[in-house]
Amino acid sequence: MANTHLKHNATDYADALICEAEGLERLASALDEAGVTGIGVPRVHRVDENELEITAIQSSGASDRAREVLGEGLARMHALRQKAYGWGRDNYIGLSPQPNRWCDSWGEFFVRERLGYQVSRIRETGQRSRFQSVLDEYGGTLIDWLNVHCEHPSLLHGDLWNGNVLYGADGPWLIDPAVYCGDREADIAMTQMFGGFGEAFYRAYDAHYPRTAVYGTKREVYNLYHYLNHYNLFGGGYLGGCQAGFAVVESVGRGEA
């Protein structure tokens, strides 16, 4: 048997590893469906509430070629049209629950199940009220704007930052997903939240599925979800990112984006 890695459940949620295993298996099947052979996903050997046993990955440095393979492969996976937005069962992003009801409206799903849900978890009542007032005033307009600028539901990794991509001798591997179906550019937006994936990645992605003309605005809106999540988990160091994101929401709501 191949070398394996044993991951223990470090969360307060009994089904966290089961959801992670489901996400890994769905990513693997979607990449296979898209004809992508260069991106690895760890095989799930066994899983229960306490442990997840998956393929072990020997990580090495990322080459430009590996980043190109990742960009092209994700573009091909994102091009597969899914049936609706959401996932049908709730899962987790890091240490936070992630609600995933099915929805035919991307804008409604993102504003309610992503931004609205994270705002509802803010413990400081004054800050929670300030952010909620922005959603109350501009959420409807944002929903319409997102719907206009989303082409179709795509399977998303959901937590696509540098730490969740490993580069082995045989190319890139995707780990620790928070899968759901949404606007593909939500995945790409997160790749730029903590330093970016390198020019080779974006060049390869755009060559196969170019980003939209409003990607720059969408990036700020989509990463607001992750800033809110980090703010709720880790505190005030992420408040500035939340405030900047809500300023973009307001600009979209006023028709300035």
N, C-alpha and C positions, 0 to 999 in steps of 0.2 A: 504494500500500500504506500502511496505517496506520503511524504511528510505532512503532518497536519498541525494546525494551530488550535488550541482550546481556549475559547473566550468564555469568561464567566459573566453572569448577569450582575452588573454593578449599579443597576437602577432600582427604583421602587416599584417597577411594573413587571408583573409575572410573565407577560407575553412579549416582552421587549425583544428577546432573542428569536422568538418564533416569527415575529414580524420582520426582523432583520433577515432571517433565512428565506422567508417568502420573497423579500425584495431582491436578494441575490439571485434566486432562481428565476424570477421574472426578468431581471436584467439579462441574464444569460440567454434566456429563450428569445428575448427581443433582439439581441445582437445576432443570434443565429438566424432569426427570421429575416433580418436585414442583410444577411450575407456577410457580416463582419467577422473576420477571423483573427484580427490582430490585437483585439482587446480581451484580456482575461477577466473572468469573474471566479472567485474561489468556489469550489464545489462544496456543497453542504453534505457532510458525511453523517451527521446526526445533530439533533437539536431537541432540547426540552426547556423547561422554565429556568433551569440553572446554568446550562452549558450549551455552547454552540461549537461544534467541531468542524473546521473548514480546512481547505488546502492551505498549507503554509507557503508564503511567498518570500523569496530571498530578494530583498530590495537592493537596487543599485542606483546609480545616477541616471537622470533623465537626459536622453539625447534629443536633438531636434527631430530626428526621424521618429523616435517614439512619440513625441508630442504631435507630429503630423498624423501618425496612425490614430492617436486618440481623437484628434479633431475630426478627421474624416469619418471614423467609426461612429462617433456621437452624432454627427450630422446625418449619417445614414439611419441610425436608430431613431432620431428625432423625426425623420421624414415619414416614418410609419404612422398612419392615422389611427388613433385609438377611438373608442366608441363615445366617450364623454369625459368630462373633467372630474377629478377626484380619484377615489380608489375603491370605495365600497366597504372598506374596513379602516378604522382608525389605526395609526401606527405612531412612530416616534421619530423626532429629529433630535439627535443627541439625547439629552436628559428630559426633553419636553414632549408631552403628548402632541399629536398632530391629527386633527379631525379631517375626515376624508369622505364625506357624503358625496354620492354621485350628483352631478349638476350639468345641465346643458349650457349654462352660461359661465364662461371663464371669468368674466369680470365679477359676477356675483360670488363665485366660488372663492376667488382670491381675496376680495374685499371682506367677505363674511368669515370664511374658514381660515384665512391666513392673518390678515391685518386685524380684523375685529376680534378674533380669538386671542391673539397675543395681547392686544390692548386690554381685554377683559382680565388678563392675568397679572397686570401691573399692580403691585401692592400699594404704592404711594397714591393716595386717592386724588390729590390735586393733579399730578401728572397724568394719571389715567383719565381724568375728566377732560383735560386739555386735548389729549389725543383723540378721545372719543368725539369731542365736539367737531374736530376736523372731519372725521369720518361721517358724522351726522350731516354736516353741511355739504361735503363734496363727494361723499361715497357714491352717490347715484351717478354723477357725471363721470367719475373714475370707472365705474362699472361699464358704462357705455363706451368709453374711450378704449378700455382694454379689449372689449369685445370686437371693436372695429379693427384693432391692430393685432389680433391673434388669429393665425391661419387655421389651426385645427389642434385637437388634443394630441400631445406626444407623451410617450412614457419618459418620465424624468428620473434621474438619479435622486434628486431632491436635496442633497447635502454635498454638492460638488465643489469642495474646496481642496486646496493642495494636499491636505492631510489624508484625504480619502481616495487619492490616486497613488498607487505604488508602481515603481518602474523596476521590473525584473530584467534578467538577461534576455527574456523572450518578449519584452514589450510591456505596455501599460496594463495595470490591473485596477479594477474598480472595487472598492470596499465600502462598508458602513453606509448603505443607502438608506434613504427615507422616501421610498418610491411613491409616486402618484402620477396622474396624468394631468398635464397642464400646458401652458405656453412654453415651447422649447427654450425661449430666450430667458426664462427664469433660471434654468440650469446654467446657461452661459453667463448670466449676470453674476451668479455666485462665484464663478471661477475668477472674477475680477475683484472680489471683496477683500481678499487677503494676499494681494500681490500679483495675481495673474498667472496664467499657465504658459506664458512665453509666446512670442510672435508666431512661431511655427505652428502652434496649435490653432490660433485664430485664423491664420492664413489658410490652413487646410480645411477648417470648418467652413469658412466663407466660400471656398472654392466649390464645395459640394452643396451647401445650403446657406446662401448669404443671409446675414442678419438684416432685419428690416431697417427702414430709414429712421424710425423712432426708437431704435434700440437704446440709444443713450439715455433717453427719458425713462424707458421701461426698466433699465438697469437700476436706476435709483429707486423706483417704485418697488421692484421685486426684492432688492436687497434690504428694503425697510423691514420686511418680514424677518430676516435674519438678524438685523440690528435689534429689533424688538425682542426676539428670542434670547439673544445674548444679554440684553439689558435685564430681562427677567431672571436669567440664570446667574449672571456675574456682576450685575450692578452698574453704577453710574458711569463707568468708563465708556459705555456704549450709548449714553443718552444723546450725545452730540450727533451720532449717526442717525438716531431716531428722529431728532428734530430736523435734520437736513432732509431726511426722507419725507417727512410730513410737509415740509416746505414745497417739495416737488409735487406732492399730492394736491396741495392748494393751487399750485400753478396750473396743473392739469384741470382742476375744477373750475378755474377762472378762464379757461380757454387759452392760456398763454403757452402751452406746450405744443 
